[in-house]
Amino acid sequence: MIYGFISTILFIIVLPFWMLISFLNPKLGYGFTEKLGFNLGNPLTKKSIVFYGVSVGEILALQNLIIETKKQFPDYNIVVTTGTKTGQEMAKKKLGDIANYITYFPFDFPFCINNFFKKVNPKVIIIAETELWPNIAYCSKKNNIPLYIVNGRMSDKTYGSYKKLSFFFKPILQKYTKILTQSETDNNKLISIGANPDTTKIMGNLKFDININLDNFVPIEKNTENKIIIAGSTHSGEDEIILEAFEEIYKSNQNVKLLIAPRHPERNNSVFELCKNTGLKVGKRSNNDSFINNDIILLDTLGELSKMYSICEFAFIGGSFNKTGGHNPLEANIYNKPVISGPSTNNFKDIYAIITRTNAGVIVKNKKELIMQMNKLLNNQEYYKNACNDCKLVFEQNKGAMNFVINELKELINS
C-alpha cells in the first residue's frame, strides 16, 4: 500500500520533532509511548473486542454498549481505547471495572498498529462515530480483523471536504467491514463518498440508549418551593448571557435558583467572580453550599453534572452561544427535563433535529429569546408538563441502537 509506505517514511522523519514538541508541551505527549505501540505489557491470550472512542463524548456514547457487550460475550476480552487524556480518565472512571484493558489507540502508522494488534489480539475493532484511519483499515483487512464504525455521523462541513477527496476516501471506506450510521442523512453522505451501500446501514444513535443512574448522588439542598435552572457545560462568553437572563427572571421570582457548570474546570474561578458580580448570594458545590442560603451555586466538582440534571426544572445546554457546536442535551432529557440551547448545535445536529420537533428542546437565537423561553417553562404549567412528557416520548421512540449493534456482533462472532 503506497499510503502505508509514504506514511512510514513521514513517521520516521517527523518522530524526533514530535518527541521534542511532546517534551515541551506535555499535554500533547499524553499516551505517546502507548500510541507508538510500546509499554503495552504482555499480549492478551484471549481474543478481544476492541472499542475506540477518541475522547469523553465518544466514551460516554459507547459506555452502555461496552457493558452490554461484556455481558453478551463473556469469553472475550474487552479492550477500550481513546485518543486523549480526558478520554482515558473517563474510560477508567466509567469502565475500569468492565474492561480487561484500557489504553490509547495507536498512531495510524503500520509499525504502531502491528504492535497494538500483537498486544490486544483483536477479534473485531469497533470505532465510534466517523474516524477514518487509512492504515488501520488496511492492516485490519490484511489481518482479517473485522473493522466497524458505529454511531457513524458526518457534519455538513466535513462532508464537503470529504466529498472533494472521495477518490482518496473510497478505497479506505471499502475496507471497513460495516459502517453503522446514526441517520439516513449520515448514511447517504458516507455512501456518496465511497462507502459500500451493502454494508452501510442505519443503526440509530447510541446516545439515546442511556439509563438513569443516581447511585451515591447527594443532591443540593433546597426549599420545596425552589425551582432550579441548570446552565450546563458553559463556555467563555455564555456565562454572562446566562447570568443576565437569570437576573432578569429573578426580579419577579426569588424562588428561582441557578446552578452553573462551566465546561472547563480551569474557568471555575473566573465564572465564580462573574456570579458574585450579580450581587446575588453565591455558593460553591465544593463547599456543600445549598440553595436555602444561595441564589446561584457554581458546580465546581467533577462528574456530577449529568446527575444534577435530575434536580432541575429545565436546563440550558452550553457551547451553543459561542459557536462551539453545543453539548449533549439528552443528559438532561433522560430525566424528563426540557432543554434550551443557543443557535450553535452542529455537534448534536441530528439529536436536536429530533428533540426540537417536540417541546423537549428549543433553540433560541439570543438572550431575549432565552429569557422568553425560560419564563414560559417556569410560568406556563401546561406547556411545561407537555415538554417534560415530550422528553419521555423522545427516548421511547428512539431507543434501540445498542441492541442493533449487539445483534450485528452476534452475527459476526457466531458465524
Buried (B, 14 or more C-beta within 10 A) or exposed (E): BEBBEEBBEEBEEEEEEBEEEBEEEEEEBBBBEBBBBEEBEEEBEEBBBBBBBBBBBBBBBBBBBBBBBBEBBEEBBBBBBBBBBBBBBBBBEBBEEBBBBBBBBBBBBBBBBBBBBEBBBBBBBBBBBBBBBBBBBBBBBEEEBBBBBBBBBBBEEEBEEBBEEEEBBEBBBEBBBBBBBBBEBBBBBBBBBBBBEEBBBBBBBBBBBBEEEEEEEEBBEBEEEBBBBBBBBBBBEBBBBBBEBBBBBBEEEEBBBBBBBBBEEEBBEEBBEBBEEBEBBBBBBEEEBBBEEBBBBBBBBEEBBBBBBBBBBBBBBBBBBBEBBBBBBBBBBBBBBBBBBBBBBBBBBBBBEBBBEBBBBBBBEEBEBBBEBBBBBBEEEEEBEBBBBBBBEBBEEBBBBBBBBBEBBEEBBEE
